[in-house]
């Protein structure tokens, strides 16, 4: 079990290091970096490479933003197999709707409690 925690920490940390390097070295904005990480997860999921990584690293691979792209692709592919082209759009939102809703609600509540800059 200790090895499972170790590899989750290492893989999750490496994903974060890649994001930080994109900020510091490539001088990408946070939006560009986040988009790139989501697309990377989507591509890995599309080629069925993300699932073995998630099985190996556990929460180290399923918590970071990269897994959101993987979830989008998995949902789209599952629904496309069942409902065709319409399933591509509905599947993405069906699988990820709870995470998106939570982000909107908690972002709104944080804006009520704290004074946002901007």
C-alpha positions as CSV (number, residue, x, y, z in Angstrom):
1,X,0.0,0.0,0.0
2,X,2.9,2.3,0.7
3,X,4.1,1.9,-2.9
4,X,0.6,2.9,-4.2
5,X,0.9,6.2,-2.2
6,X,4.4,6.7,-3.5
7,X,3.6,6.3,-7.2
8,X,0.4,8.5,-6.8
9,X,2.6,11.2,-5.3
10,X,5.3,10.8,-8.0
11,X,2.9,10.8,-11.0
12,X,0.7,13.6,-9.6
13,X,3.9,15.6,-8.8
14,X,5.3,15.1,-12.3
15,X,2.0,16.3,-13.9
16,X,2.3,19.4,-11.7
17,X,6.0,19.9,-12.6
18,X,5.0,19.8,-16.3
19,X,2.4,22.5,-15.7
20,X,4.9,24.6,-13.8
21,X,7.5,24.3,-16.5
22,X,5.0,25.4,-19.1
23,X,4.4,28.5,-16.9
24,X,8.0,29.3,-16.2
25,X,10.0,28.2,-19.3
26,X,7.4,28.3,-22.1
27,X,5.8,31.4,-20.6
28,X,2.3,30.1,-21.3
29,X,-0.6,31.7,-19.5
30,X,-2.6,29.7,-17.0
31,X,-5.4,29.3,-19.5
32,X,-3.1,28.0,-22.2
33,X,-1.4,25.6,-19.8
34,X,-4.7,24.3,-18.5
35,X,-6.0,23.8,-22.0
36,X,-2.8,22.0,-23.0
37,X,-3.0,19.6,-20.1
38,X,-6.7,18.9,-20.8
39,X,-5.9,18.2,-24.4
40,X,-3.0,16.0,-23.4
41,X,-5.4,13.9,-21.2
42,X,-7.9,13.8,-24.0
43,X,-5.3,12.5,-26.5
44,X,-4.0,9.9,-24.0
45,X,-7.6,8.8,-23.3
46,X,-8.4,8.6,-27.0
47,X,-5.4,6.3,-27.6
48,X,-6.3,4.2,-24.5
49,X,-3.1,5.2,-22.8
50,X,-4.6,7.1,-19.8
51,X,-6.4,4.2,-18.2
52,X,-3.2,2.2,-17.6
53,X,-1.6,5.3,-16.1
54,X,-4.6,5.8,-13.8
55,X,-4.6,2.2,-12.8
56,X,-0.9,2.5,-11.9
57,X,-0.9,5.9,-10.3
58,X,-4.4,6.0,-8.8
59,X,-5.3,9.5,-7.5
60,X,-2.0,10.8,-8.8
61,X,-3.4,10.5,-12.3
62,X,-7.1,10.9,-11.6
63,X,-7.1,14.1,-9.6
64,X,-5.1,16.6,-11.8
65,X,-6.7,18.5,-14.7
66,X,-5.3,16.0,-17.2
67,X,-8.0,13.5,-16.1
68,X,-10.7,16.0,-17.1
69,X,-9.7,15.6,-20.8
70,X,-9.7,11.9,-20.4
71,X,-13.2,12.0,-18.9
72,X,-14.4,14.1,-21.8
73,X,-13.1,11.6,-24.3
74,X,-14.4,8.5,-22.4
75,X,-17.9,10.0,-22.1
76,X,-18.0,11.0,-25.8
77,X,-16.8,7.5,-26.9
78,X,-19.2,5.6,-24.7
79,X,-22.2,7.6,-25.8
80,X,-21.1,7.6,-29.5
81,X,-21.1,3.8,-29.4
82,X,-24.7,3.9,-28.1
83,X,-26.3,6.9,-29.8
84,X,-24.0,7.9,-32.7
85,X,-22.9,11.4,-33.4
86,X,-25.4,13.0,-31.0
87,X,-23.8,10.9,-28.2
88,X,-20.5,12.6,-28.7
89,X,-21.8,15.9,-27.4
90,X,-24.1,14.5,-24.8
91,X,-21.6,12.0,-23.5
92,X,-19.0,14.6,-22.7
93,X,-21.4,16.7,-20.6
94,X,-23.1,13.7,-19.0
95,X,-19.9,12.3,-17.5
96,X,-18.3,15.7,-16.5
97,X,-21.4,17.6,-15.5
98,X,-21.1,17.1,-11.7
99,X,-17.5,18.4,-11.7
100,X,-18.4,21.4,-13.8
101,X,-21.4,22.1,-11.6
102,X,-19.3,21.9,-8.5
103,X,-16.7,24.3,-9.9
104,X,-19.4,26.8,-10.8
105,X,-21.2,26.6,-7.4
106,X,-18.0,26.7,-5.3
107,X,-16.6,29.5,-7.4
108,X,-19.7,31.5,-6.9
109,X,-19.7,30.8,-3.1
110,X,-16.0,31.8,-2.9
111,X,-16.8,35.1,-4.7
112,X,-19.5,35.8,-2.2
113,X,-17.2,35.2,0.8
114,X,-14.0,36.8,-0.6
115,X,-13.5,40.0,-2.5
116,X,-12.5,39.0,-6.0
117,X,-9.9,41.1,-7.8
118,X,-10.5,42.3,-11.2
